[in-house]
Amino acid sequence: MKMQWSLIFGLLFALLTAIFAVINVDPVKVNFMFAEVNIPLILLILGCTLIGGIIVGSYGIFRQYKLQKTVKHLSAQLAQVQAETGYAFPDPAANKAGSEEDAGGLKPS
């Protein structure tokens, strides 16, 4: 559900940005420290929005990569500890079946 809300808010932001950009079409002077250019404000708004999206997306990809690396490292540590100690996680399905038998064969509703 969180992903759907993120998509809805993203589309709403894109729509508002597009409307705002279309309203502002006058040329503006942009100083790049080494040169000055006159470009339509619509291109400036859309370009800055695109650059911001690329930066946020890159940060998200970087964070996801770091989390996957951490998960792999912790999974390897867990496998090593399990191999050294011989511990195995209990089967949740077996625990559920055992608790139903303990309740006199009645299934909880």
C-alpha positions in Angstrom: 0.0 0.0 0.0 2.9 2.3 0.8 4.2 1.9 -2.8 0.8 2.8 -4.3 0.7 6.0 -2.2 4.3 6.9 -3.3 3.3 6.4 -6.9 0.2 8.5 -6.5 2.1 11.4 -4.8 4.9 11.1 -7.5 2.4 11.4 -10.3 0.6 14.3 -8.6 4.0 16.1 -8.1 4.8 15.5 -11.8 1.5 16.9 -12.9 1.8 20.0 -10.7 5.4 20.5 -11.9 4.3 20.2 -15.6 1.4 22.7 -15.1 3.8 25.1 -13.3 6.4 24.8 -16.0 3.8 25.3 -18.8 2.6 28.5 -17.2 6.2 29.9 -17.0 7.4 30.1 -20.6 9.2 33.4 -20.6 12.9 33.4 -21.3 15.3 34.0 -18.4 19.0 34.7 -18.2 21.0 31.9 -16.5 24.6 32.6 -15.4 26.8 29.5 -15.5 29.8 31.5 -14.1 31.7 31.2 -17.4 28.7 32.0 -19.7 25.3 33.5 -19.7 22.4 32.1 -21.7 18.8 32.9 -22.2 16.6 29.9 -22.1 12.8 29.4 -21.6 11.9 29.1 -17.9 10.0 25.9 -18.7 13.2 24.1 -19.7 14.9 25.4 -16.6 12.1 24.1 -14.3 11.9 20.7 -16.1 15.7 20.3 -16.1 16.0 21.1 -12.4 13.2 18.6 -11.6 14.9 15.9 -13.7 18.2 16.5 -12.1 16.6 16.3 -8.6 14.9 13.1 -9.6 18.1 11.6 -10.8 19.9 12.5 -7.6 17.1 11.1 -5.4 16.9 7.9 -7.5 20.7 7.5 -7.3 20.6 7.8 -3.5 17.8 5.2 -3.3 19.8 2.8 -5.5 22.9 3.3 -3.4 21.0 2.7 -0.2 19.4 -0.4 -1.6 22.8 -1.8 -2.6 24.2 -1.2 0.9 21.2 -2.9 2.5 21.6 -5.9 0.2 25.3 -6.1 1.0 24.5 -6.1 4.7 21.8 -8.8 4.3 24.3 -11.0 2.4 26.9 -10.5 5.1 24.5 -11.2 8.0 23.1 -14.3 6.2 26.6 -15.6 5.8 27.3 -15.0 9.5 24.1 -16.8 10.4 24.9 -19.8 8.2 28.3 -20.0 9.8 26.9 -19.9 13.4 24.3 -22.5 12.5 27.0 -24.7 11.0 29.2 -24.4 14.1 26.4 -24.9 16.7 24.1 -27.3 14.7 21.1 -25.1 15.6 18.1 -25.2 13.2 15.1 -22.9 13.4 11.9 -24.7 14.4 9.3 -25.2 11.7 6.4 -22.8 12.3 4.0 -25.2 10.6 4.9 -27.9 13.0 4.3 -25.6 16.0 0.9 -24.6 14.7 -0.2 -28.2 14.1 1.1 -29.2 17.6 -0.9 -26.4 19.3 -4.1 -27.4 17.5 -3.7 -31.0 18.8 -3.1 -29.6 22.3 -6.4 -27.8 22.1 -8.3 -31.0 21.9 -8.4 -31.1 18.1 -10.4 -27.9 17.9 -9.3 -25.4 15.4 -9.1 -21.8 16.6 -11.5 -19.5 14.8 
